[in-house]
Amino acid sequence: MKWIWSLGLALLTAGQAGELQSAKLMEISRVLQNAELDPEACFRVRDFTYRRNEIRVYLTEGVIMLRKPVNGVRSGAIFVASEALEDAELVMLPPNRLERKSLASFTGSPNLNEHFRSAAFLFTDGSGEKWLEQLSRDETAKRSPERGVLLAERWNGVMRNLSSSLETRLMEDMMNGGGAEKGFFFGAFSGRELGSFDVYFDPRSREELLVGQLENLAGRSRYNFWAHFEPKRREPRKLLGPPVTIEGFEVKAEIGDDLHFRARVRMRLRVNEEELRVLPLDVSPKLRILSAKWKGDPVEVWQKDALRANLLRSTDSEVFLVRPPEVMRKGDMGILEVEEEGDIFVQAGNGVLYLATRASWFPQIQFQAAPFEASFEHTRQATLVCPGLRTEVVVQDRKLTTCKVEQPVRLFGFNMGNFDSSLVKRGGLAVEVYANKVLETALERRAPSSIPPPSVPGPRRRQEQPVFLPPLPPPPSNPVARMPSMADEIAGALEFFSASFGPPPLPRVVAAPIPGAFGQGFPGFLYLSTLAYLEDSQLPAADRAEWQSRNFREILQAHEVAHQWWGNLVSFENYRDEWMSEALANYSALLYLEKRKGAKVVEALLNDYKSRFLMEDAQGKSLESAGPLVFGMRLRHSNPRAWLAVNYEKGTWIFHMLRARLGDAAFLQMLGHLTREFAAKPMTTDDLRRIAAQHLPKDAPDKDLETFFETWVYGTGVPQLTLTTAVKGAAPRARLEIRLQQSKVPEDFAIDVPVEILLPKGQRMVKWIRTGPDEEVVEVATGAVPLKVVLDPRNATLKR
């Protein structure tokens, strides 16, 4: 068997036509893993240059060696400058100010100019063949097979490790064809000043060029995006769509008594590519793919954990490949059936379950929306809840729960536990809230061992021994007790948002508990923190202050209900636009809170948000300064606390300021406009700017809102504003001199600030002043002497 494998490896490595297409995926993986560096393709180089858009790689002097070809494709190379005078340099200038600032925050410079002594490359874009041709024609490049043999011994292991981390993508491109339009280029550099960092060019991404660094912090890996952007082009490129269209999901799942999860997922697919030899799908790494079929015939499956690839994709799921026996061609339609299993439930104690995988428990392809039908066989004692039309039957000692959603959905949530339920119906909408009958062990109330008596004021003549009273049993924490009121609250929010934004995606909304201090809103399904099921007095002391200070109880449920529109009905283009999902959901919750409790409660909460994201650390940096809203998950990787503060809290302020610009009625009209125009399709940040500008008052400054978005959404900084005024002349020719100075922000920071002038006889004037690096001086003909001048009268400008 060993000689047969060796022969296959030799044939594939030598590039025999058709061998790769006929080989098994496991064999292709082995070939890629064992593709060694090629001493016959080793060159001493001088002034070898590689250009890729804004990237310039100058190999001043050193040795470059390519990998041996696999099916005629050279998928990698190394460069080494080991001698004293040998050197190489990478230069990059991001094309926009935003990414230059990001790069500077990590490297100390807005431009990347880094010398390096070694680098390893992987590519499927044809770079290997181009490099070999260029090196063969270059008179200064000298073949050095002897040096290649020595370097190969040291570097083959490095290349194997690097190749392993991107192996699934390598295999996909090898099978489906990479090239300039679809193939990737990846370089891992060992910089002299910056240490190890990566350059990744992926034409499948909306923004193709990424420069970043893999970092291990406290045992956890994270990826810092130094810069990520779309290179400059004369003509805009056409973005690649999904290789197939999903037209429906059908799931048959079994949850064992030991909570082990096993499912058969059927997807109706229509092929969009001219040819597909393998199909990539996403699924949670907690699930193992057992088998797959296409049109009833077994297909090969390849699944492998790849940490670096997942971090580069910025997702919690991982890619696996399926390979039908015949090539899938454009227009083909059929059923792809995938069988999976894994442990996706975690015991939280007392029978309470935590569903660890909620968004990717079934295979997906770019989170496409499609009708969904699922059946779950599970223990008879448990209740399984899900959106859509739900039925439940008992068969012997097992229970079968079926759910059907006819509308296309991108996410499908479910939960299981020992639940009680409460149902509320209003105006064609239904809300069903489920609660655990008992709490998870982390929230069980425990009586203190002793309770000291209250202190008595006044002088004490002698030191008294404290007297301890016997402990009183605490009132029982009953998560079911708040269930009816929660159903009423959710129904109220659902009605309020429906009146403002239009109907929700599904007329029935189910809420179920999940251990933790968070929530999630899927189409027709809400995961709500188990803390929401407790009265304030029943919360653990550690959670109570935080829960109450942030008004979680007031907004958590409404926030997750609002996700029925923001994130589900209206989706968002990519990570730069996802801030709108959380910010719109949160501000919608504040609108509902304002309706219930008044504007002062909302104003206090907004001020609380501001104080948190402006609080400075020992280095004088605030959470807000970590990056702009459009960095999205990049902040989550580098600074999770900043991601929460910027996306949720500063994002909420953005919509509060837009509301002040537009006026209450026009603001609500704008939100309705968004849900109508972007129902079931993605929205970008620029779409929001464009639609909001259409609803501005006629006399508003910054007619297209470009300054507003450039400052608040694409930039950082919160100014301190100082207003001084002086009256010149007397009535009826009085003039008001207004001086406005901003500080604690960059010089290029600019905002429009309203100044209200109160005149005799109840007259009011509003003057908008744009700030800049210098003090702004404006004169206003008031006629009469002003009674009062107020900066930002509605307190709707984010300022210190």
DRENTOR-684781 format. One record per residue (C-alpha): x, y negated, z negated; residue in one letter. Coordinates in steps of 0.02 Angstrom, whole numbers. Example, Ala and Ser with C-alpha at 12.3 -4.5 7.8 and 13.67 -1.06 7.14 Angstrom:
2
       X       Y       Z  type
     615     225    -390     A
     684      53    -357     S
***
This chain:
800
       X       Y       Z  type
       0       0       0     M
     143    -118     -38     K
     213    -106     140     W
      39    -137     213     I
      23    -295     108     W
     199    -350     157     S
     156    -327     340     L
      -3    -429     321     G
      94    -566     233     L
     224    -568     370     A
      94    -581     507     L
      -1    -722     421     L
     156    -815     376     T
     221    -800     552     A
      61    -882     614     G
     -18    -745     719     Q
    -177    -817     796     A
    -337    -761     714     G
    -254    -672     568     E
    -310    -801     440     L
    -490    -795     499     Q
    -497    -606     484     S
    -407    -592     316     A
    -497    -579     150     K
    -503    -733      39     L
    -399    -645     -92     M
    -267    -606      39     E
    -267    -786      98     I
    -244    -843     -81     S
     -95    -728    -102     R
     -19    -788      61     V
     -36    -970      10     L
      35    -934    -162     Q
     183    -842     -87     N
     218    -963      54     A
     397   -1004      11     E
     500   -1151      63     L
     587   -1125     230     D
     776   -1147     230     P
     770   -1152     420     E
     662   -1309     404     A
     780   -1395     281     C
     856   -1560     337     F
     975   -1688     266     R
     887   -1851     304     V
     931   -2034     306     R
     803   -2174     320     D
     658   -2055     350     F
     493   -2150     334     T
     314   -2093     307     Y
     174   -2220     326     R
      -6   -2192     277     R
    -113   -2349     274     N
     -56   -2450     124     E
      71   -2317      72     I
     253   -2322     127     R
     374   -2182      78     V
     555   -2217     116     Y
     671   -2067     101     L
     832   -2167     102     T
     945   -2017      86     E
     921   -1840      24     G
     854   -1670      76     V
     680   -1628     139     I
     620   -1448     163     M
     452   -1385     228     L
     357   -1231     175     R
     349   -1081     290     K
     196   -1086     403     P
      36    -994     361     V
     -63    -956     518     N
      43   -1087     606     G
      11   -1221     474     V
     146   -1289     360     R
      53   -1339     202     S
     190   -1418      97     G
     363   -1489      76     A
     486   -1553     -53     I
     609   -1697     -57     F
     762   -1698    -171     V
     892   -1834    -197     A
    1014   -1744    -309     S
    1177   -1832    -271     E
    1228   -1996    -349     A
    1200   -2108    -198     L
    1042   -2023    -135     E
     877   -2111    -164     D
     697   -2131    -108     A
     564   -2263    -134     E
     375   -2275    -129     L
     292   -2443     -95     V
     106   -2482    -103     M
       6   -2643    -102     L
    -179   -2618    -143     P
    -285   -2719     -21     P
    -397   -2803    -150     N
    -375   -2900    -311     R
    -476   -2778    -414     L
    -361   -2631    -379     E
    -205   -2737    -396     R
    -261   -2784    -571     K
    -297   -2601    -610     S
    -124   -2549    -550     L
     -44   -2687    -654     A
    -135   -2629    -810     S
     -48   -2459    -797     F
     120   -2501    -718     T
     147   -2683    -764     G
     146   -2739    -582     S
       7   -2770    -452     P
     116   -2685    -321     N
     190   -2512    -332     L
     376   -2509    -293     N
     450   -2355    -373     E
     612   -2264    -339     H
     608   -2076    -359     F
     731   -1932    -352     R
     610   -1791    -307     S
     436   -1761    -241     A
     327   -1613    -193     A
     194   -1624     -57     F
      40   -1525      -6     L
     -61   -1564     149     F
    -188   -1498     271     T
    -195   -1652     381     D
     -58   -1597     501     G
      82   -1689     413     S
     192   -1533     407     G
     194   -1512     596     E
     219   -1699     624     K
     363   -1705     502     W
     449   -1555     581     L
     433   -1632     753     E
     498   -1800     692     Q
     643   -1720     599     L
     690   -1612     749     S
     700   -1766     861     R
     788   -1877     734     D
     974   -1884     773     E
    1016   -1933     594     T
     924   -1782     521     A
    1040   -1632     505     K
     980   -1455     476     R
    1050   -1382     316     S
     991   -1201     292     P
    1129   -1166     165     E
    1069   -1307      54     R
     891   -1247      86     G
     926   -1075      13     V
     988   -1151    -150     L
     844   -1275    -163     L
     714   -1142    -122     A
     768   -1039    -273     E
     737   -1189    -387     R
     581   -1261    -304     W
     477   -1113    -247     N
     403   -1097    -422     G
     360   -1282    -426     V
     272   -1268    -259     M
     176   -1114    -316     R
     113   -1205    -472     N
      64   -1360    -374     L
     -18   -1257    -239     S
    -115   -1160    -369     S
    -191   -1320    -439     S
    -262   -1367    -267     L
    -282   -1192    -199     E
    -470   -1193    -169     T
    -458   -1349     -62     R
    -307   -1279      31     L
    -404   -1121      71     M
    -558   -1217     125     E
    -460   -1326     245     D
    -359   -1180     310     M
    -521   -1090     354     M
    -631   -1234     413     N
    -493   -1337     491     G
    -416   -1488     412     G
    -328   -1611     526     G
    -329   -1800     515     A
    -519   -1814     496     E
    -545   -1686     357     K
    -376   -1632     289     G
    -294   -1704     134     F
    -120   -1766      89     F
     -55   -1748     -89     F
     112   -1802    -159     G
     177   -1774    -336     A
     320   -1896    -370     F
     447   -1901    -510     S
     475   -2087    -530     G
     627   -2163    -613     R
     527   -2289    -715     E
     347   -2227    -714     L
     376   -2041    -735     G
     268   -1916    -642     S
     125   -1985    -537     F
      21   -1933    -387     D
     -33   -2003    -220     V
    -189   -1921    -147     Y
    -268   -1960      21     F
    -436   -1876      50     D
    -543   -1927     201     P
    -695   -1843     122     R
    -698   -1971     -16     S
    -786   -2138       3     R
    -622   -2218     -52     E
    -485   -2112      22     E
    -326   -2170     -62     L
    -291   -2133    -245     L
    -135   -2164    -348     V
    -142   -2097    -525     G
     -65   -1998    -664     Q
    -111   -1838    -754     L
     -92   -1863    -941     E
    -106   -1748   -1090     N
    -172   -1835   -1245     L
    -199   -1741   -1408     A
    -210   -1576   -1316     G
    -335   -1638   -1186     R
    -295   -1678   -1005     S
    -358   -1836    -925     R
    -324   -1924    -763     Y
    -284   -2109    -755     N
    -335   -2190    -591     F
    -203   -2323    -563     W
    -281   -2379    -400     A
    -418   -2308    -289     H
    -475   -2393    -130     F
    -531   -2385      49     E
    -384   -2428     163     P
    -401   -2574     282     K
    -463   -2530     455     R
    -511   -2621     612     R
    -670   -2519     626     E
    -770   -2447     480     P
    -761   -2258     475     R
    -909   -2141     470     K
    -920   -2051     304     L
    -931   -1863     310     L
   -1097   -1792     251     G
   -1129   -1625     164     P
   -1083   -1472     268     P
   -1258   -1401     242     V
   -1427   -1469     192     T
   -1515   -1384      46     I
   -1702   -1370      81     E
   -1755   -1276     -74     G
   -1700   -1184    -232     F
   -1770   -1024    -305     E
   -1696    -957    -467     V
   -1728    -795    -559     K
   -1637    -798    -725     A
   -1621    -681    -872     E
   -1569    -738   -1045     I
   -1521    -591   -1153     G
   -1554    -571   -1338     D
   -1369    -615   -1360     D
   -1403    -776   -1257     L
   -1296    -715   -1113     H
   -1360    -800    -956     F
   -1375    -714    -788     R
   -1462    -785    -634     A
   -1492    -754    -451     R
   -1502    -921    -359     V
   -1575    -928    -183     R
   -1545   -1084     -79     M
   -1627   -1120      89     R
   -1490   -1198     194     L
   -1474   -1284     361     R
   -1296   -1296     431     V
   -1234   -1470     482     N
   -1055   -1432     537     E
   -1011   -1367     710     E
    -924   -1219     628     E
    -908   -1163     448     L
    -804   -1012     401     R
    -814   -1046     215     V
    -941   -1149     118     L
    -889   -1245     -40     P
   -1013   -1257    -185     L
   -1004   -1333    -359     D
   -1047   -1246    -522     V
   -1004   -1259    -706     S
    -839   -1177    -755     P
    -938   -1088    -891     K
   -1017    -980    -756     L
    -937    -839    -658     R
    -998    -802    -483     I
   -1029    -615    -468     L
   -1082    -597    -287     S
   -1166    -688    -142     A
   -1266    -650      14     K
   -1301    -750     172     W
   -1457    -699     267     K
   -1459    -538     165     G
   -1280    -487     207     D
   -1144    -483      73     P
   -1017    -623      82     V
    -847    -648       2     E
    -832    -761    -150     V
    -681    -855    -212     W
    -684    -943    -381     Q
    -534   -1010    -474     K
    -510   -1140    -610     D
    -410   -1290    -548     A
    -386   -1425    -679     L
    -297   -1553    -571     R
    -422   -1533    -428     A
    -569   -1558    -546     N
    -490   -1713    -623     L
    -456   -1785    -451     L
    -639   -1754    -407     R
    -693   -1830    -574     S
    -821   -1697    -610     T
    -859   -1570    -745     D
    -899   -1437    -616     S
    -780   -1335    -509     E
    -782   -1281    -327     V
    -803   -1101    -271     F
    -804   -1036     -93     L
    -918    -914      -5     V
    -871    -837     162     R
   -1006    -757     271     P
    -957    -614     387     P
    -999    -723     537     E
    -958    -906     567     V
   -1099   -1023     514     M
   -1143   -1139     659     R
   -1232   -1304     670     K
   -1421   -1284     661     G
   -1412   -1112     580     D
   -1542   -1087     443     M
   -1548    -953     312     G
   -1548    -904     129     I
   -1388    -908      28     L
   -1409    -799    -126     E
   -1285    -818    -269     V
   -1277    -711    -425     E
   -1197    -791    -577     E
   -1174    -759    -762     E
   -1099    -844    -914     G
   -1124    -905   -1091     D
   -1204   -1076   -1076     I
   -1290   -1078   -1247     F
   -1203   -1117   -1411     V
   -1278   -1072   -1580     Q
   -1296   -1230   -1687     A
   -1358   -1133   -1838     G
   -1530   -1083   -1904     N
   -1576   -1021   -1731     G
   -1557   -1195   -1653     V
   -1475   -1187   -1481     L
   -1361   -1308   -1391     Y
   -1366   -1295   -1200     L
   -1186   -1336   -1154     A
   -1213   -1342    -965     T
   -1361   -1447    -913     R
   -1323   -1524    -744     A
   -1223   -1385    -660     S
   -1299   -1222    -720     W
   -1345   -1178    -540     F
   -1238   -1198    -381     P
   -1252   -1365    -293     Q
   -1179   -1457    -144     I
   -1156   -1643    -176     Q
   -1309   -1644    -291     F
   -1436   -1638    -151     Q
   -1620   -1656    -192     A
   -1736   -1510    -150     A
   -1895   -1426    -215     P
   -1858   -1309    -359     F
   -1938   -1151    -425     E
   -1865   -1054    -571     A
   -1916    -907    -678     S
   -1832    -861    -842     F
   -1848    -694    -930     E
   -1805    -713   -1114     H
   -1843    -653   -1289     T
   -2024    -655   -1338     R
   -1992    -756   -1497     Q
   -1920    -906   -1403     A
   -2006   -1041   -1304     T
   -1926   -1099   -1142     L
   -1973   -1272   -1079     V
   -1946   -1351    -909     C
   -2021   -1482    -791     P
   -2157   -1461    -661     G
   -2296   -1333    -664     L
   -2255   -1211    -805     R
   -2330   -1039    -837     T
   -2289    -911    -970     E
   -2330    -726    -981     V
   -2279    -592   -1106     V
   -2222    -422   -1044     V
   -2192    -298   -1186     Q
   -2057    -375   -1296     D
   -2000    -503   -1166     R
   -2071    -666   -1103     K
   -2070    -734    -926     L
   -2077    -923    -904     T
   -2096    -996    -729     T
   -2077   -1177    -676     C
   -2111   -1254    -507     K
   -2069   -1429    -446     V
   -2132   -1464    -270     E
   -2050   -1635    -256     Q
   -1864   -1637    -211     P
   -1755   -1656    -367     V
   -1566   -1671    -387     R
   -1562   -1605    -565     L
   -1667   -1473    -651     F
   -1666   -1466    -840     G
   -1728   -1333    -959     F
   -1708   -1287   -1141     N
   -1750   -1144   -1258     M
   -1782   -1128   -1442     G
   -1905   -1094   -1582     N
   -2016   -1244   -1542     F
   -2180   -1325   -1591     D
   -2257   -1446   -1466     S
   -2367   -1599   -1452     S
   -2458   -1657   -1295     L
   -2517   -1831   -1247     V
   -2610   -1874   -1085     K
   -2634   -2051   -1023     R
   -2690   -2118    -856     G
   -2641   -1969    -752     G
   -2475   -1947    -844     L
   -2435   -1811    -970     A
   -2302   -1807   -1105     V
   -2258   -1646   -1194     E
   -2137   -1656   -1340     V
   -2056   -1501   -1413     Y
   -1969   -1495   -1582     A
   -1865   -1367   -1674     N
   -1958   -1293   -1821     K
   -1798   -1303   -1923     V
   -1641   -1409   -1915     L
   -1470   -1354   -1860     E
   -1354   -1323   -2007     T
   -1257   -1485   -1979     A
   -1414   -1586   -2022     L
   -1478   -1486   -2170     E
   -1511   -1596   -2322     R
   -1409   -1548   -2474     R
   -1437   -1618   -2647     A
   -1287   -1700   -2733     P
   -1213   -1605   -2879     S
   -1251   -1750   -2997     S
   -1331   -1922   -2990     I
   -1256   -2062   -3097     P
   -1380   -2177   -3187     P
   -1405   -2354   -3122     P
   -1287   -2483   -3196     S
   -1358   -2607   -3323     V
   -1294   -2786   -3309     P
   -1224   -2874   -3462     G
   -1073   -2859   -3579     P
   -1019   -2687   -3637     R
    -947   -2672   -3813     R
    -862   -2506   -3782     R
    -820   -2388   -3642     Q
    -969   -2273   -3625     E
    -964   -2099   -3554     Q
   -1072   -2088   -3398     P
   -1230   -1988   -3416     V
   -1280   -1879   -3267     F
   -1459   -1835   -3234     L
   -1507   -1666   -3164     P
   -1518   -1670   -2974     P
   -1688   -1691   -2895     L
   -1726   -1587   -2742     P
   -1721   -1694   -2584     P
   -1877   -1708   -2480     P
   -1875   -1574   -2345     P
   -1821   -1630   -2173     S
   -1958   -1580   -2054     N
   -1916   -1609   -1870     P
   -2094   -1564   -1821     V
   -2172   -1705   -1923     A
   -2117   -1845   -1805     R
   -2164   -1749   -1648     M
   -2339   -1826   -1621     P
   -2275   -2004   -1645     S
   -2130   -1968   -1527     M
   -2253   -1909   -1395     A
   -2351   -2071   -1416     D
   -2192   -2175   -1403     E
   -2133   -2085   -1246     I
   -2306   -2100   -1167     A
   -2307   -2286   -1206     G
   -2138   -2310   -1123     A
   -2192   -2206    -974     L
   -2348   -2312    -951     E
   -2250   -2475    -970     F
   -2118   -2427    -842     F
   -2247   -2355    -721     S
   -2338   -2522    -721     A
   -2174   -2614    -688     S
   -2079   -2497    -571     F
   -2211   -2386    -491     G
   -2251   -2202    -525     P
   -2115   -2087    -597     P
   -2043   -1943    -494     P
   -2152   -1816    -587     L
   -2319   -1849    -675     P
   -2274   -1733    -820     R
   -2127   -1771    -933     V
   -2060   -1642   -1056     V
   -1946   -1688   -1202     A
   -1845   -1560   -1299     A
   -1714   -1575   -1437     P
   -1527   -1555   -1416     I
   -1400   -1557   -1558     P
   -1291   -1712   -1554     G
   -1311   -1901   -1553     A
   -1351   -1923   -1368     F
   -1489   -1900   -1241     G
   -1508   -1863   -1056     Q
   -1649   -1897    -935     G
   -1677   -1775    -791     F
   -1827   -1777    -672     P
   -1977   -1738    -781     G
   -1866   -1680    -924     F
   -1784   -1769   -1072     L
   -1649   -1703   -1187     Y
   -1668   -1800   -1350     L
   -1548   -1798   -1497     S
   -1612   -1697   -1644     T
   -1578   -1855   -1747     L
   -1725   -1936   -1658     A
   -1840   -1808   -1740     Y
   -1796   -1868   -1916     L
   -1855   -2019   -2015     E
   -1720   -2144   -2061     D
   -1721   -2084   -2241     S
   -1685   -1906   -2183     Q
   -1533   -1949   -2077     L
   -1362   -1896   -2142     P
   -1275   -2045   -2222     A
   -1136   -2038   -2093     A
   -1261   -2060   -1951     D
   -1386   -2175   -2034     R
   -1289   -2339   -2024     A
   -1236   -2311   -1844     E
   -1410   -2254   -1793     W
   -1494   -2405   -1873     Q
   -1364   -2535   -1821     S
   -1380   -2489   -1638     R
   -1570   -2472   -1645     N
   -1554   -2298   -1572     F
   -1727   -2249   -1628     R
   -1802   -2401   -1544     E
   -1720   -2375   -1376     I
   -1658   -2194   -1359     L
   -1823   -2122   -1301     Q
   -1866   -2269   -1190     A
   -1690   -2266   -1117     H
   -1705   -2083   -1067     E
   -1882   -2111   -1000     V
   -1815   -2254    -893     A
   -1694   -2132    -812     H
   -1846   -2059    -723     Q
   -1826   -2211    -610     W
   -1644   -2261    -631     W
   -1538   -2109    -590     G
   -1676   -1991    -533     N
   -1796   -2084    -417     L
   -1657   -2206    -371     V
   -1487   -2123    -359     S
   -1319   -2210    -341     F
   -1187   -2200    -205     E
   -1032   -2151    -305     N
    -943   -2180    -470     Y
    -925   -2367    -437     R
   -1113   -2385    -434     D
   -1161   -2269    -578     E
   -1149   -2411    -705     W
   -1318   -2468    -640     M
   -1400   -2305    -695     S
   -1356   -2332    -879     E
   -1370   -2521    -879     A
   -1540   -2523    -794     L
   -1605   -2384    -907     A
   -1543   -2476   -1060     N
   -1611   -2646   -1010     Y
   -1777   -2567    -964     S
   -1781   -2496   -1140     A
   -1748   -2672   -1208     L
   -1893   -2739   -1105     L
   -2006   -2611   -1187     Y
   -1933   -2653   -1358     L
   -1966   -2837   -1326     E
   -2148   -2799   -1283     K
   -2167   -2704   -1447     R
   -2064   -2809   -1569     K
   -2027   -2975   -1487     G
   -1882   -3066   -1406     A
   -1785   -3097   -1567     K
   -1755   -2911   -1594     V
   -1684   -2896   -1418     V
   -1578   -3052   -1441     E
   -1504   -2981   -1601     A
   -1466   -2817   -1514     L
   -1381   -2905   -1368     L
   -1274   -3005   -1489     N
   -1231   -2841   -1576     D
   -1176   -2768   -1409     Y
   -1069   -2921   -1375     K
    -983   -2916   -1544     S
    -936   -2735   -1515     R
    -863   -2747   -1341     F
    -769   -2908   -1385     L
    -693   -2841   -1545     M
    -503   -2843   -1525     E
    -379   -2709   -1574     D
    -208   -2733   -1653     A
    -138   -2781   -1482     Q
    -271   -2914   -1457     G
    -364   -2816   -1323     K
    -552   -2795   -1322     S
    -649   -2647   -1254     L
    -721   -2761   -1121     E
    -547   -2799   -1054     S
    -514   -2614   -1015     A
    -590   -2632    -842     G
    -739   -2693    -741     P
    -907   -2608    -726     L
    -867   -2535    -556     V
    -727   -2429    -630     F
    -860   -2313    -701     G
    -789   -2141    -741     M
    -611   -2208    -724     R
    -641   -2293    -892     L
    -714   -2132    -962     R
    -550   -2044    -921     H
    -432   -2177    -988     S
    -537   -2249   -1131     N
    -704   -2165   -1173     P
    -750   -2299   -1301     R
    -723   -2434   -1171     A
    -828   -2337   -1046     W
    -975   -2336   -1166     L
    -955   -2519   -1210     A
    -934   -2580   -1031     V
   -1061   -2470    -941     N
   -1199   -2475   -1071     Y
   -1175   -2636   -1168     E
   -1094   -2758   -1048     K
   -1198   -2683    -908     G
   -1355   -2723   -1009     T
   -1295   -2903   -1023     W
   -1276   -2913    -833     I
   -1461   -2877    -810     F
   -1507   -2995    -950     H
   -1413   -3134    -860     M
   -1494   -3088    -694     L
   -1664   -3099    -777     R
   -1623   -3276    -836     A
   -1568   -3324    -660     R
   -1723   -3255    -576     L
   -1855   -3286    -707     G
   -1961   -3153    -790     D
   -2088   -3127    -651     A
   -1960   -3124    -511     A
   -1847   -3007    -611     F
   -1985   -2877    -629     L
   -2027   -2898    -445     Q
   -1844   -2865    -405     M
   -1845   -2703    -506     L
   -2001   -2645    -414     G
   -1917   -2692    -250     H
   -1769   -2580    -295     L
   -1875   -2428    -334     T
   -1973   -2447    -172     R
   -1824   -2475     -58     E
   -1710   -2345    -135     F
   -1831   -2208    -184     A
   -1745   -2042    -149     A
   -1590   -2123     -77     K
   -1429   -2194    -152     P
   -1405   -2376    -198     M
   -1241   -2471    -205     T
   -1187   -2615    -314     T
   -1192   -2729    -162     D
   -1371   -2673    -128     D
   -1416   -2737    -301     L
   -1332   -2905    -265     R
   -1422   -2921     -99     R
   -1595   -2881    -169     I
   -1572   -2990    -323     A
   -1520   -3138    -215     A
   -1683   -3122    -118     Q
   -1779   -3156    -280     H
   -1680   -3310    -337     L
   -1771   -3476    -356     P
   -1748   -3594    -210     K
   -1647   -3720    -311     D
   -1532   -3590    -393     A
   -1344   -3605    -372     P
   -1240   -3463    -299     D
   -1374   -3418    -172     K
   -1300   -3249    -125     D
   -1242   -3208    -304     L
   -1067   -3170    -241     E
    -984   -3275    -377     T
   -1094   -3194    -510     F
   -1050   -3017    -456     F
    -867   -3054    -423     E
    -848   -3121    -600     T
    -960   -3011    -704     W
    -968   -2845    -610     V
    -801   -2835    -517     Y
    -701   -2929    -649     G
    -668   -2937    -835     T
    -668   -3078    -960     G
    -791   -3169   -1072     V
    -761   -3356   -1088     P
    -765   -3473   -1234     Q
    -857   -3629   -1177     L
    -837   -3804   -1249     T
    -962   -3939   -1203     L
    -937   -4127   -1236     T
   -1049   -4267   -1175     T
   -1047   -4457   -1169     A
   -1181   -4581   -1116     V
   -1130   -4720    -998     K
   -1236   -4875    -980     G
   -1410   -4905   -1044     A
   -1587   -4871    -987     A
   -1648   -4877    -853     P
   -1476   -4847    -776     R
   -1402   -4731    -904     A
   -1286   -4593    -845     R
   -1232   -4438    -939     L
   -1053   -4378    -926     E
   -1038   -4190    -956     I
    -871   -4106    -986     R
    -864   -3917    -987     L
    -705   -3821   -1028     Q
    -681   -3633   -1025     Q
    -543   -3536   -1114     S
    -488   -3358   -1154     K
    -515   -3302    -974     V
    -403   -3288    -820     P
    -378   -3441    -709     E
    -482   -3366    -568     D
    -631   -3341    -683     F
    -785   -3441    -627     A
    -967   -3439    -682     I
   -1118   -3553    -663     D
   -1182   -3615    -831     V
   -1347   -3707    -858     P
   -1347   -3868    -961     V
   -1518   -3929   -1017     E
   -1544   -4117   -1042     I
   -1692   -4168   -1150     L
   -1759   -4342   -1113     L
   -1892   -4452   -1194     P
   -2075   -4417   -1155     K
   -2042   -4229   -1146     G
   -1942   -4233    -985     Q
   -1812   -4097    -956     R
   -1672   -4083    -832     M
   -1562   -3930    -797     V
   -1391   -3953    -721     K
   -1290   -3801    -666     W
   -1102   -3821    -686     I
    -973   -3703    -614     R
    -823   -3674    -726     T
    -644   -3664    -666     G
    -465   -3667    -729     P
    -477   -3853    -770     D
    -606   -3950    -868     E
    -758   -3984    -760     E
    -825   -4162    -768     V
    -999   -4202    -700     V
   -1103   -4361    -708     E
   -1292   -4352    -705     V
   -1406   -4502    -678     A
   -1531   -4482    -819     T
   -1606   -4657    -823     G
   -1646   -4642   -1006     A
   -1529   -4599   -1147     V
   -1542   -4410   -1177     P
   -1613   -4351   -1342     L
   -1518   -4188   -1336     K
   -1400   -4090   -1222     V
   -1399   -3900   -1240     V
   -1275   -3779   -1162     L
   -1357   -3618   -1101     D
   -1526   -3653   -1184     P
   -1591   -3474   -1164     R
   -1429   -3398   -1230     N
   -1425   -3296   -1070     A
   -1244   -3322   -1021     T
   -1116   -3200   -1088     L
    -995   -3306   -1188     K
    -897   -3304   -1349     R
***
